[in-house]
Amino acid sequence: MPIPKWTIKGIVDDYDTCGCCGRRGLKRTVAMMPLDADGNEDGTAEDVVYYGTSCAATALGWTQGKVTDAARAAQAERDQHDNWARRIISIYAPVEFAPVRDKARVYYGRNQHQRDTGVKATEEVAKLLAKARATLADTTTGPARPSRIEDFRRYVVIFTSDDRISLVRRVPEDEAERQEQAAAAQRRADEIRGRLLVVAALGAEAARDIAYADDLTREWNTKAWQAAHA
């Protein structure tokens, strides 16, 4: 069986023109990376082409339905990687330049199996942050995503009485809206006999991780937000 010339990387909304036939006004295009003779990816984001589903199906020798399913699956995987990267940066970027002791406490607190194994927290944090930033900087299926502490946004988190997260909402930029949200969140927390927490993160899922984290992680999270918005 011949090896396909392309592999599907995801679905793109930013390109509305088929790079094969030139058709314009497409709602979305399929991002495809060229493959070498051994079936390995042969290029970078700059080598990706964007085809309509019909042309992509012809290039791959597939049906349009199979192309659509593969593109959605690839994009879902990409989104999972992005979510992982946002969580890693939201957790570890605030302690990137923290004292070694605090950085180690944060890292080993989340990776207890690596404690006393010779694994150095400082090196691991640097590796994780480098990988996460590279993930969000990848432009294969769209523009680079926010990855800096300056890009963090605040989220209000409501916990139930048994310390489960009931609600996560982004804090509005407008002061009046912020006050209105804070009052409504407090009322809701009182109704369920829960508690409120405000954290900073790159996304709602990352905010959940910060909210569930240890006190030291949240302390550095707050410091990072305050320093970035001083």
C-alpha positions in Angstrom: 0.0 0.0 0.0 1.5 3.4 -1.0 2.3 5.8 1.9 0.1 9.0 1.8 1.9 12.1 0.9 0.2 14.1 3.7 -0.9 13.8 7.3 -3.8 15.8 8.6 -3.0 18.2 11.5 -6.4 19.8 12.1 -9.1 22.2 11.0 -8.3 25.8 10.4 -10.7 28.8 10.4 -8.0 31.4 9.5 -7.6 30.3 5.9 -10.7 30.4 3.7 -8.9 29.6 0.4 -8.0 26.1 -0.8 -4.3 25.9 -1.4 -4.9 23.3 -4.1 -7.7 24.6 -6.4 -7.8 28.2 -5.2 -11.5 28.1 -4.2 -12.3 31.0 -1.9 -14.8 31.7 0.8 -14.5 28.3 2.5 -15.8 28.1 6.1 -12.7 26.1 7.1 -9.8 24.3 5.5 -7.9 21.2 6.4 -4.2 21.7 7.5 -2.0 19.0 6.1 1.7 18.4 6.7 3.9 16.7 3.9 5.4 13.3 4.6 8.7 11.9 3.5 9.2 8.5 1.8 9.1 6.8 5.2 5.8 8.3 6.2 7.4 10.8 8.7 6.5 14.5 8.8 8.7 16.4 6.5 8.6 20.0 7.4 7.5 22.7 9.8 4.5 24.9 10.2 5.6 26.9 7.1 5.3 23.7 5.0 1.7 23.0 5.9 -0.9 23.4 3.2 -4.5 24.3 3.6 -7.0 22.4 1.4 -10.7 22.3 1.2 -12.2 18.9 2.2 -12.7 17.9 -1.4 -9.1 18.6 -2.5 -7.8 17.0 0.8 -9.8 13.9 0.0 -8.3 13.7 -3.5 -4.8 14.2 -2.2 -5.1 11.5 0.4 -7.3 9.1 -1.7 -10.0 9.2 1.0 -13.6 10.1 1.2 -14.6 13.6 2.3 -16.2 12.1 5.4 -13.0 10.4 6.4 -11.1 13.6 5.9 -13.5 15.5 8.1 -13.4 12.9 10.8 -9.6 12.8 10.8 -9.4 16.6 10.8 -11.7 16.9 13.8 -9.8 14.2 15.7 -6.5 15.8 14.9 -7.8 19.2 16.1 -9.2 17.7 19.3 -5.8 16.2 20.0 -4.2 19.6 19.3 -6.7 21.3 21.7 -5.8 18.8 24.4 -2.1 19.6 24.0 -2.9 23.3 24.2 -4.9 22.8 27.4 -2.0 20.8 28.9 0.3 23.7 28.0 -1.9 26.3 29.5 -2.1 24.3 32.8 1.7 23.8 32.9 2.4 27.5 32.3 -0.3 28.6 34.8 1.2 26.4 37.5 4.9 26.7 36.9 5.6 30.1 35.2 4.9 32.0 38.5 7.7 30.0 40.2 10.1 30.0 37.3 12.3 32.6 39.0 11.2 31.8 42.6 13.7 30.6 45.2 14.8 27.1 44.5 13.2 25.8 47.7 9.8 27.2 46.8 10.1 25.9 43.2 11.0 22.4 44.5 8.1 22.4 46.9 5.7 23.3 44.1 7.1 20.7 41.7 7.4 17.8 44.1 4.1 18.6 45.6 2.6 17.7 42.2 5.1 14.9 41.5 5.7 13.2 44.8 6.9 10.0 43.1 10.0 11.9 41.9 11.0 13.2 45.3 14.4 11.8 46.5 15.0 10.1 43.1 17.7 12.5 41.9 15.3 14.4 39.6 16.0 18.1 39.9 12.9 20.2 40.2 14.6 23.3 38.7 15.5 21.3 35.5 12.1 19.7 35.2 10.2 22.9 35.6 12.4 24.5 32.9 11.7 21.5 30.5 8.0 21.6 31.1 7.8 25.3 30.5 9.9 25.1 27.4 7.6 22.3 26.0 4.4 24.1 27.0 5.6 27.4 25.4 6.6 25.6 22.2 3.2 24.0 22.0 1.4 27.3 22.2 3.8 28.9 19.8 3.1 26.2 17.1 1.3 27.9 14.2 0.4 24.7 12.3 -3.3 25.1 12.7 -3.6 28.8 13.6 -1.8 31.7 15.2 0.3 31.4 18.3 -1.7 31.3 21.5 -1.1 33.4 24.6 1.6 31.9 26.8 3.0 34.7 29.1 2.1 35.6 32.7 1.0 38.9 31.3 -1.6 36.9 29.4 -3.1 35.4 32.5 -6.7 36.3 33.3 -8.4 36.1 36.6 -11.1 33.6 37.3 -13.6 33.3 40.2 -14.0 29.8 41.5 -16.8 28.7 43.7 -16.3 25.6 45.9 -19.1 23.5 47.4 -19.1 22.7 51.1 -17.2 19.5 50.4 -14.5 21.3 48.4 -15.6 20.4 45.0 -15.6 23.1 42.3 -19.1 24.2 41.5 -18.4 27.0 39.0 -15.5 28.8 37.3 -16.1 32.1 35.6 -13.6 34.6 34.1 -13.5 37.9 36.0 -14.8 40.8 33.8 -12.4 43.7 32.9 -15.1 46.3 33.6 -15.1 47.4 37.3 -18.9 47.6 37.6 -19.3 44.2 36.0 -16.6 42.8 38.3 -18.4 44.1 41.4 -21.7 42.6 40.2 -20.1 39.3 39.5 -18.3 39.2 42.9 -21.6 39.9 44.7 -23.4 37.2 42.8 -20.6 34.7 43.3 -20.6 35.4 47.1 -24.4 34.9 47.2 -24.1 31.6 45.4 -21.3 30.5 47.7 -23.4 31.4 50.8 -26.4 29.5 49.4 -24.4 26.3 49.0 -22.3 26.9 52.1 -19.2 27.0 50.0 -16.3 29.4 49.5 -14.9 31.7 46.9 -11.4 31.8 45.4 -9.9 34.1 42.7 -7.0 32.8 40.7 -5.1 33.8 37.6 -4.5 31.4 34.7 -4.4 31.1 30.9 -7.8 29.4 30.8 -10.7 28.1 32.8 -9.3 24.5 32.9 -6.0 25.8 34.1 -7.8 27.9 36.7 -9.3 24.7 38.1 -5.8 23.3 38.6 -4.7 26.4 40.4 -7.7 26.4 42.6 -7.1 22.8 43.6 -3.4 23.4 44.1 -1.5 23.8 47.4 -1.3 27.1 49.2 2.3 27.9 48.0 1.3 27.4 44.4 -1.6 29.8 44.8 0.6 32.3 46.7 3.1 32.5 43.8 0.2 32.6 41.4 -1.1 35.7 43.2 2.4 37.3 43.3 2.8 36.7 39.6 -0.5 38.3 38.7 0.2 41.3 40.9 3.7 41.8 39.5 2.4 41.6 35.9 -0.3 44.2 36.6 1.5 46.5 38.9 
